[in-house]
């Protein structure tokens, strides 16, 4: 997963990280707390969909064809 820091008030990524959990948000025009979010890659989203089916053979096939 990819970790991205966003504004905790509006959720935009257009920020300057100031350290110690603070950032200056250009959208809000104020200093607010920063928040880290995790974004799944397309491969992780596909893996989660396959695992959610519960189909044993689909999971085995996915694991055999994708090197993690």
N, C-alpha and C positions, 0 to 999 in steps of 0.2 A: 504494500500500500504506500501511497505517496502522502507525506505529511505537508499540510499547507497551513500557514498562519493567516487568520482572518480577523476582522473587527468583531468583537463580541456584541456590539450594539446593532450594526446594520448587516454584518456578514460579508462585506465586500473585501476584495483582496488588494485594493489600492491603498496600502498602508506603508508607513515607515516604522519599522520595529525599533523601539527605544530601549529595550532590555527590561529585565525584571518583570516580565509579563505585561508591559505597557506598550502601546503603539499610538502613533498619530494617524488618525484616519482622515484621508483627504475628502472622503464623501461626507463625513459628519463634521469636519473641521474642528475636531477637538481630540484631546488625549483620552483614550479609553483603554480598557483591558484587552489584551490579545487572547485569542483562543485558537488552539490547534485542532484542525479537523483532518480526517483521513479520507482520502479518495481512492477507491478501488480501481485498479487497472482493468482494461477489457478482459484480460485473461482471468483475473480473479472473479469478475462478475460471471463469466461463463462457468468457471469451476463451481461457484456457489449455486448457479442454476442447476447444474448436473447433480450436485450433491443433494439439492432440495427435492429432486424427484424421488430419491430413495431407491432408484433402479440399480441393483447390484452390478449388472453387466455394463451399464452405461458408465458407472463410476470406474470399473476396472478398465474399460476401454479408454476413458479419459486419462487415467493414470498411466496407462501403457503408451499413449501417444503424446503425452505432454511431459517434458522433463522439467521438474521443479528443482 
